[in-house]
Amino acid sequence: MDTIKEAVAAIRPPDEQARHAAADLQSQLTKPAGALGRLEELHIRAAGIFREPRPTITQRVIVVAAADHGVAGDGVSAYPPQVTFQMLQNFLAGGAAVNVLAAQANAAVRVVDAGVRRDTDDTRVHNAKLRSGTDNITRGPAMSRHEAETLVARGITFACEICASDTPTVIALGDMGIGNTTSAAAITSVITNTPPRTTAGRGTGVGDAAFAAKVAAIERAISINAPDPSDGIDVLAKIGGFELAFLAGVAIGAAATGAAVVLDGYPTTAAALTAGAIVPDVIAYMLASHVSAEPGHRIALAHLGLQPLLDLGMRLGEGTGAALALPLLDAALRIPREMATFDSAGVARSDTETRPEA
């Protein structure tokens, strides 16, 4: 599909010159080298993404994509499938956790219907839907390859529209879909070559019987569909979700336009795994906000080579962890813009200071 090919071709490696300049700037600030820990690393990584040693973010958007999953009918969640639509309405009403935390982070929330069973005519919802929910992955593919490509392409287009103003932008990924941690675990198992019993978690808080059913469902889905771990589109088509395909596209589109991508929890990181399988260069534009209570999330982040900023035991999704990380990113970028240097402050340097790694 042309939209995907064009976005893949547009992704450039982060600017190493900007990264080195940012690292040099960190060594000039009035502090011991490395004293601000991972805030320094975050600044240097962002400098490469935005191609500027002192980047400023002017637009923060949390994209919350919602869709239903056919596998939810197998009892893999503590909540009924209709909650997906109900939570979509809650996002629009401003009553969800992500709304509260996004306001705190000065971020806009964009709600996307990527495949919810019920329709809405609310014009605030971006409609990317092909149909109402995926098929049950324990009985066959979640969707066709064409549907997976279409949702990825629509995610790319949506990200490009957000970034059309050519202003420094951070796009955070959020998700909603009853049953989607089952797909997330299946994706993680396939791409990282890890057994489902290790990648599956309790999701919405299921008991032992439902957890056993969840593991069995993932094992069946992988066995029946045999997804190719080197082909991100194939993985999405066979064991993914409509919202995960859309978010994979958002990540690719954001990177193609030079925006940073902040991952949230397990489902968004599973989407990132598939995006990385489509185009590995996209990973360099990703920042991991937090590590969730889902055990497979650590496995997925390790495979991407990303270290989370926060570990708060969260497992809500929606983009909540990403919203919490946005102020940390702002702080990391404000320091090199406003902090005094040794020369400007007339402060003596240590003879043993070393420059932070770029």
Secondary structure as GFF3:
##gff-version 3
##sequence-region A 1 358
A	DSSP	alpha_helix	2	10	.	.	.	ID=ss1
A	DSSP	alpha_helix	16	28	.	.	.	ID=ss2
A	DSSP	alpha_helix	38	50	.	.	.	ID=ss3
A	DSSP	beta_strand	59	67	.	.	.	ID=ss4
A	DSSP	three_ten_helix	70	74	.	.	.	ID=ss5
A	DSSP	alpha_helix	83	93	.	.	.	ID=ss6
A	DSSP	alpha_helix	97	104	.	.	.	ID=ss7
A	DSSP	beta_strand	108	115	.	.	.	ID=ss8
A	DSSP	beta_strand	125	127	.	.	.	ID=ss9
A	DSSP	alpha_helix	145	162	.	.	.	ID=ss10
A	DSSP	beta_strand	169	176	.	.	.	ID=ss11
A	DSSP	alpha_helix	180	192	.	.	.	ID=ss12
A	DSSP	alpha_helix	196	199	.	.	.	ID=ss13
A	DSSP	alpha_helix	208	225	.	.	.	ID=ss14
A	DSSP	alpha_helix	232	239	.	.	.	ID=ss15
A	DSSP	alpha_helix	242	256	.	.	.	ID=ss16
A	DSSP	beta_strand	260	263	.	.	.	ID=ss17
A	DSSP	alpha_helix	266	278	.	.	.	ID=ss18
A	DSSP	three_ten_helix	280	285	.	.	.	ID=ss19
A	DSSP	beta_strand	286	288	.	.	.	ID=ss20
A	DSSP	alpha_helix	295	304	.	.	.	ID=ss21
A	DSSP	alpha_helix	320	338	.	.	.	ID=ss22
A	DSSP	alpha_helix	342	345	.	.	.	ID=ss23
###
